Amino acid sequence: MNTSIFHYTIADSQSFLDKLIGPFEKMLDSIIKGLPNIVIGLAILLVGFIVATILKKCVGKFLEGIKFNELLDKVGVGAVFHKIGVKDGVSKLISKIIFWIVLLFVFKNAADHMGIEDISNIIDKIVAFLPKVLIATIIMLVGFMVADMVQNVVHKTLDSLGLDYAKALANILFGFIFILVLTVALSQLGIETELLNASVKIILASLGLGLAICLGLGLKRMAGQIVSGVYARDVYKVGTTIIFEGEEVKVAGVGPVTTKLLTQDGGFIMVPNDDLLGTTTRGRSAE
């Protein structure tokens, strides 16, 4: 009885050990069989990294040799890259982009040799997405250049007219153009922009309403002056003498908003048209 139990225990333990060791043996066997591919994959990574580094330096030296950064500065593109945060120069940026693109293909090749399909599939999706990223980047750069140019022109024009809010208006216009460009760029990437478009429409409607109210309130008095000027030109011909604020003056001309009155000492007074019509005036017509 005890002997059978002892044999049963040994047999049961042996079966348990076989089940425990079996998976490790299969894993070790897979590693040994896949070891050549792993070594090849690591070799591809090492050689690819060296090649990408050398190519990065060669491209950087070539672009510096042809003074690529200076050429971009002459056509006004370099300043745009500085504004978006590219401080080291466009040549270094291009060399870094080439480095990472080459390295991406190196990772893809190494993953294929190692049999890591998940990484390979992810890289395939990234590579397929790169053309869209390139197009969106070009759209953003061109749009930023156009927005920056329009901002500068508007700011200089309004500032030359003496408007205190010239910079604010130029910045608002820049932001509006930039949002439009961003919407187009995001659509190229396949990103939904309906919410952004709706937000832009709401903002534009609010700005338009606010501007209309401001202009309406601000131009209310001017509109009254213009209407008064129409009547003043019929009543007060050039050369008419009137008594204004106790002084005898002569009408020199009635403008859209104000009337010019000549004083006896050779000076003149500019009077708002509605003030002139809103008071009782005594005088004599020009002969």
C-alpha positions in Angstrom: 0.0 0.0 0.0 2.8 2.4 0.9 4.9 1.4 -2.1 2.0 2.1 -4.5 1.5 5.5 -2.9 5.2 6.2 -3.3 5.3 5.2 -6.9 2.2 7.3 -7.6 3.7 10.3 -6.0 6.9 10.0 -8.0 4.9 9.6 -11.3 2.7 12.6 -10.4 5.7 14.7 -9.6 7.4 13.8 -12.8 4.3 14.7 -14.8 4.1 18.1 -13.0 7.8 18.8 -13.8 7.3 17.9 -17.4 4.4 20.4 -17.6 6.4 23.0 -15.9 9.6 22.6 -17.9 7.9 22.0 -21.2 7.0 25.7 -22.0 10.5 26.8 -21.0 12.0 24.3 -23.3 9.8 25.4 -26.2 10.7 29.1 -25.5 14.4 28.3 -25.4 14.1 26.3 -28.6 12.3 29.3 -30.3 15.0 31.7 -29.1 17.8 29.4 -30.4 16.0 29.0 -33.7 15.3 32.8 -33.9 18.7 33.8 -32.7 20.2 34.3 -36.2 17.3 36.6 -37.1 17.7 38.5 -33.9 21.4 39.0 -34.6 20.7 40.1 -38.1 18.0 42.5 -36.9 20.4 44.0 -34.3 23.1 44.3 -37.0 20.6 46.1 -39.3 19.8 48.5 -36.4 23.5 49.2 -35.8 24.5 49.7 -39.4 21.3 51.7 -40.1 21.9 54.0 -37.2 25.5 54.6 -38.5 24.3 55.2 -42.0 21.5 57.6 -40.9 24.0 59.6 -38.7 26.5 59.9 -41.6 23.7 60.9 -44.0 22.5 63.5 -41.5 26.0 65.1 -41.2 26.5 65.0 -45.0 23.1 66.7 -45.7 23.8 69.3 -43.1 27.3 70.0 -44.5 25.9 70.2 -48.0 23.1 72.7 -47.1 25.6 74.8 -45.1 28.0 74.7 -48.0 25.4 76.2 -50.4 24.3 78.6 -47.7 20.8 77.3 -47.6 19.8 79.3 -44.5 21.0 82.5 -46.1 19.0 81.8 -49.2 15.8 81.3 -47.2 16.5 84.5 -45.3 16.8 86.5 -48.5 13.4 85.3 -49.8 11.8 85.9 -46.3 11.2 82.3 -45.5 13.9 82.0 -42.8 12.1 84.6 -40.6 9.0 82.4 -40.7 10.9 79.4 -39.3 12.4 81.6 -36.6 8.9 82.7 -35.5 7.6 79.1 -35.3 10.5 78.1 -33.1 13.2 76.8 -35.4 16.3 78.4 -33.8 19.1 76.2 -35.2 18.4 76.9 -38.8 16.4 75.1 -41.5 19.4 73.1 -42.7 19.7 71.3 -39.4 16.0 70.7 -39.3 16.1 69.1 -42.7 19.0 66.9 -41.8 17.3 65.7 -38.6 14.1 64.9 -40.6 16.1 62.8 -43.1 17.9 61.1 -40.1 14.6 60.0 -38.6 13.0 59.0 -41.9 16.0 56.7 -42.7 15.9 55.4 -39.1 12.2 54.6 -39.5 12.9 52.4 -42.5 15.8 50.8 -40.6 13.4 49.9 -37.7 10.9 48.5 -40.2 13.6 46.3 -41.9 14.9 45.1 -38.5 11.4 44.3 -37.2 10.7 42.2 -40.4 13.9 40.1 -39.9 13.1 39.6 -36.2 9.6 38.6 -37.0 8.0 41.3 -34.8 4.9 41.9 -37.0 3.3 44.4 -34.6 6.1 46.9 -34.8 6.4 46.4 -38.6 2.7 47.1 -39.0 2.9 50.2 -36.9 5.8 51.5 -39.0 3.9 50.7 -42.2 1.0 52.9 -41.0 3.4 55.7 -40.1 5.1 55.6 -43.5 1.7 55.6 -45.2 0.7 58.7 -43.1 3.9 60.6 -43.9 2.7 62.1 -47.3 -0.3 63.6 -45.6 1.9 65.1 -42.9 4.2 66.5 -45.5 1.3 68.2 -47.4 -0.2 69.5 -44.1 3.2 70.9 -43.1 3.6 72.7 -46.5 0.1 74.1 -46.1 0.9 75.4 -42.6 4.2 77.0 -43.7 2.7 78.7 -46.7 -0.3 79.8 -44.7 1.8 81.2 -41.9 3.9 83.1 -44.4 0.8 84.6 -46.0 -0.8 85.5 -42.6 2.5 87.1 -41.5 2.8 89.1 -44.6 -0.8 90.3 -44.4 -0.3 91.1 -40.7 2.7 93.3 -41.5 1.0 95.1 -44.4 -2.1 95.8 -42.4 -0.2 97.0 -39.3 2.0 99.3 -41.3 -0.9 100.7 -43.3 -3.1 101.4 -40.3 -0.2 102.7 -38.2 0.6 105.2 -41.0 -2.9 106.4 -40.7 -2.3 107.1 -37.0 -4.7 104.4 -35.6 -3.9 103.4 -32.1 -5.5 100.0 -32.5 -3.5 99.1 -35.7 -1.5 96.3 -34.0 -4.6 94.8 -32.4 -6.5 94.7 -35.8 -3.4 93.2 -37.5 -3.1 90.5 -34.9 -6.8 89.6 -35.2 -6.5 89.3 -38.9 -3.4 87.1 -38.5 -5.3 84.8 -36.1 -8.3 84.6 -38.5 -6.1 83.6 -41.5 -4.1 81.2 -39.3 -7.2 79.4 -38.1 -8.4 79.0 -41.7 -5.0 77.5 -42.7 -5.1 75.2 -39.7 -8.5 74.0 -40.7 -7.3 73.1 -44.2 -4.2 71.4 -42.8 -6.1 69.3 -40.3 -8.5 68.2 -43.0 -5.5 66.9 -45.0 -4.6 64.7 -42.0 -8.2 63.3 -41.9 -9.0 65.1 -38.7 -12.6 66.3 -38.3 -12.8 70.1 -38.2 -16.5 70.6 -37.9 -16.2 71.8 -34.3 -13.4 74.2 -35.2 -15.4 75.5 -38.2 -18.4 76.1 -36.0 -16.3 77.9 -33.4 -14.8 80.1 -36.1 -18.3 81.0 -37.4 -19.4 81.9 -33.9 -16.4 84.0 -33.2 -16.7 85.8 -36.6 -20.4 86.5 -36.0 -19.7 87.9 -32.5 -16.9 90.1 -33.9 -19.1 91.3 -36.7 -21.9 92.1 -34.3 -19.6 93.9 -31.9 -18.0 95.9 -34.8 -21.4 96.8 -36.1 -22.6 98.0 -32.7 -19.3 100.0 -32.1 -19.5 101.6 -35.6 -23.2 102.4 -35.1 -22.6 104.1 -31.8 -19.4 105.8 -32.9 -20.8 107.0 -36.2 -24.2 108.1 -34.9 -23.0 111.7 -34.2 -21.0 111.8 -37.4 -24.1 110.8 -39.4 -26.0 113.6 -37.7 -23.2 116.1 -38.7 -23.4 115.0 -42.3 -27.2 115.4 -42.5 -26.9 118.8 -40.8 -24.2 119.7 -43.4 -26.7 119.2 -46.2 -29.1 121.7 -44.8 -26.3 124.1 -43.7 -25.0 124.4 -47.3 -28.4 125.6 -48.4 -28.7 128.2 -45.6 -25.2 129.4 -45.2 -23.6 130.3 -48.5 -19.9 131.1 -48.6 -19.4 134.8 -47.6 -22.5 134.9 -45.4 -22.0 137.0 -42.3 -23.5 135.7 -39.0 -23.3 136.4 -35.3 -21.9 133.3 -33.6 -21.4 133.3 -29.8 -21.6 137.1 -29.8 -19.0 137.6 -32.5 -19.5 138.6 -36.1 -17.9 135.9 -38.3 -18.1 135.0 -42.0 -18.8 131.6 -43.4 -15.8 130.3 -45.3 -17.1 126.9 -46.2 -19.5 124.2 -45.1 -17.9 120.7 -45.0 -19.5 117.3 -44.5 -19.1 117.4 -40.8 -18.0 121.0 -39.8 -18.4 124.6 -41.0 -15.4 126.9 -41.2 -16.0 130.4 -39.8 -13.6 133.3 -40.3 -13.2 135.8 -37.5 -12.4 139.5 -37.8 -8.9 139.1 -36.5 -8.0 136.8 -39.4 -8.5 133.5 -37.5 -11.1 130.9 -38.0 -13.5 128.6 -36.0 -14.5 125.1 -36.9 -18.1 124.5 -35.7 -19.9 121.2 -35.9 -22.8 121.5 -38.4 -25.5 120.4 -35.9 -24.3 123.0 -33.4 -24.6 125.7 -36.1 -28.2 124.6 -37.0 -29.2 124.0 -33.4 -28.8 127.5 -32.2 -30.6 130.8 -33.2 -28.3 132.6 -35.5 -28.6 136.2 -36.8 -26.7 137.5 -39.8 -26.9 138.7 -43.4 -26.5 136.8 -46.7 -23.6 137.1 -49.0 -24.2 139.6 -51.8 
